[in-house]
Amino acid sequence: MLGFYNLWLILVIIGAFAWIVMEIADKLRGVRIENKEDHRNIRVTIVSIIPLLLFFGITVFTPIVTGALFWIGCILIIVSGIVYILSILAFVKPKRGLTTIGIYKVSRNPMYVAMFLIFIGFVLMAWQFSLARGILMITITIFNIIATHWMVLGEERFLSKKYGDAYREYMNKVPRYIGIRGG
């Protein structure tokens, strides 16, 4: 069911929104926010790109079907956008150093939380179309969450080396994602 009015359209809008927000933030901060080290590590790049490509591929063939699950998915995506903007705003304020203000007092990785919410939103939207499509999206989402967690662990090792005790203290106070503190 390849078509224009499919879920890919929503995904492209979200991607454009995220890119624009990041570009504005980079200009305000005066330094690129993204971690260049992640792009140099081929394993990290492959592990992070594969689920995104699969995800996009499925959205190309999944029509937009409105209903309760679709609208709940939309709400999750809107919440995700708010979390993302709050993450970027907090990141822009300190020009250098460890970001521990704003939403970073609630989660050490709010941008990833936003990404997880987007994935869950799309799972619900695909599920509205068909159970099989929803299950396929759940599978990709689980793979993505595992891959992302693996990347986060690497980032934590890097930040522990860079900021030492200050980061370890921050780790003990603030949950990695949401909920449980420490580790």
C-alpha positions in Angstrom: 0.0 0.0 0.0 2.6 2.5 -1.1 1.1 6.0 -1.0 1.4 9.6 -0.1 -1.0 9.5 2.8 1.0 7.0 4.8 2.8 7.1 8.2 6.1 8.1 6.5 4.6 11.6 6.0 4.3 12.0 9.8 7.8 10.6 10.3 9.3 13.1 7.8 7.6 16.0 9.5 9.0 14.9 12.8 12.4 14.5 11.3 12.3 18.0 9.8 11.1 19.4 13.1 13.9 17.7 15.0 16.5 18.9 12.5 15.3 22.5 12.6 15.3 22.6 16.4 18.8 21.1 16.5 20.1 23.6 13.9 18.7 26.6 15.9 20.1 25.2 19.1 23.6 24.7 17.6 23.5 28.4 16.5 22.4 29.6 19.9 25.0 27.4 21.7 27.8 28.2 19.2 28.9 24.6 19.3 27.4 21.5 17.7 25.4 19.5 20.3 25.7 16.1 18.7 28.5 13.7 19.8 30.9 13.4 16.9 32.5 10.3 18.6 29.3 8.4 18.0 29.6 9.0 14.2 33.2 7.8 14.1 32.2 4.4 15.7 31.0 2.3 12.8 29.3 -0.2 15.1 27.3 2.6 16.8 26.4 4.0 13.4 25.2 0.7 12.0 23.3 -0.3 15.1 21.5 3.0 15.3 20.7 3.3 11.5 19.3 -0.2 10.9 16.2 0.1 13.1 15.6 3.6 11.7 15.7 2.4 8.1 13.4 -0.5 8.9 11.1 1.8 10.8 10.9 4.2 7.9 10.4 1.4 5.4 7.4 0.1 7.3 5.9 3.6 7.5 6.1 4.0 3.7 3.7 1.0 3.4 1.4 1.8 6.3 -1.6 4.0 5.6 -2.8 6.5 8.1 -5.9 5.1 9.6 -7.5 7.3 12.3 -9.0 5.8 15.4 -8.3 5.6 19.2 -4.8 4.1 18.8 -3.8 6.5 16.1 -4.8 9.5 18.3 -3.1 8.1 21.4 0.0 7.7 19.2 -0.3 11.4 18.1 -0.5 12.5 21.7 2.7 10.5 22.6 4.4 12.2 19.6 3.3 15.6 20.7 4.6 14.9 24.3 7.8 13.7 22.7 8.2 17.0 20.9 7.8 18.9 24.1 10.4 16.7 25.9 12.7 17.1 22.9 12.4 20.9 22.9 12.9 21.0 26.7 16.0 18.8 26.3 17.5 21.1 23.6 16.7 24.3 25.6 18.5 22.9 28.7 21.4 21.8 26.5 21.7 25.3 24.9 22.0 27.2 28.2 25.4 26.0 29.4 28.0 26.6 26.7 30.3 24.0 28.1 30.2 21.5 30.9 27.8 18.9 32.1 24.1 19.7 31.5 22.1 19.1 34.7 19.4 21.8 34.5 15.8 21.8 33.4 14.5 18.4 32.2 18.0 16.9 32.8 17.1 17.0 36.5 14.4 14.4 35.7 16.3 12.2 33.2 19.9 12.0 32.1 18.8 11.1 28.6 15.6 13.0 27.8 16.3 13.1 24.1 16.3 9.3 24.0 13.1 9.3 26.1 11.6 11.5 23.4 12.7 9.1 20.7 11.2 6.2 22.6 7.9 8.0 22.8 8.0 8.6 19.1 8.6 4.9 18.5 5.7 3.9 20.8 3.5 6.5 19.2 4.2 4.9 15.8 3.6 1.4 17.1 0.1 2.5 18.1 -0.5 4.2 14.8 0.6 1.1 12.9 -1.5 -1.1 15.1 -4.5 1.0 14.2 -3.9 -0.2 10.6 -3.3 -3.8 11.4 -2.2 -6.1 14.3 0.6 -7.6 12.2 2.0 -4.1 11.3 1.8 -3.2 15.0 3.7 -6.3 16.1 6.4 -5.7 13.4 6.8 -2.1 14.7 7.0 -3.4 18.3 9.8 -5.7 17.3 11.7 -2.9 15.7 11.1 -0.6 18.6 12.5 -3.2 21.1 15.6 -3.6 18.9 15.9 0.2 18.8 15.6 0.5 22.6 18.2 -2.2 23.1 20.6 -0.6 20.6 20.0 2.9 22.0 20.6 1.6 25.6 23.9 0.2 24.3 24.9 3.6 22.9 23.8 5.3 26.2 26.1 3.0 28.2 29.0 4.1 26.0 28.1 7.8 26.4 28.0 7.2 30.2 31.5 5.7 30.2 32.7 8.7 28.1 31.0 11.3 30.4 32.4 9.5 33.5 35.9 9.9 32.2 35.4 13.5 31.1 33.6 14.8 34.2 34.7 12.3 36.9 33.0 12.5 40.3 30.6 15.2 39.1 29.0 12.9 36.6 29.0 9.9 39.0 27.2 12.0 41.5 24.7 13.1 38.8 24.2 9.5 37.9 23.3 8.6 41.5 20.8 11.5 41.7 19.0 11.4 38.3 17.5 8.4 36.5 19.0 7.2 33.2 15.7 7.5 31.5 12.7 7.9 33.9 12.0 6.2 37.2 14.8 4.3 38.9 17.7 6.4 40.1 21.4 5.4 39.8 23.3 3.2 37.4 
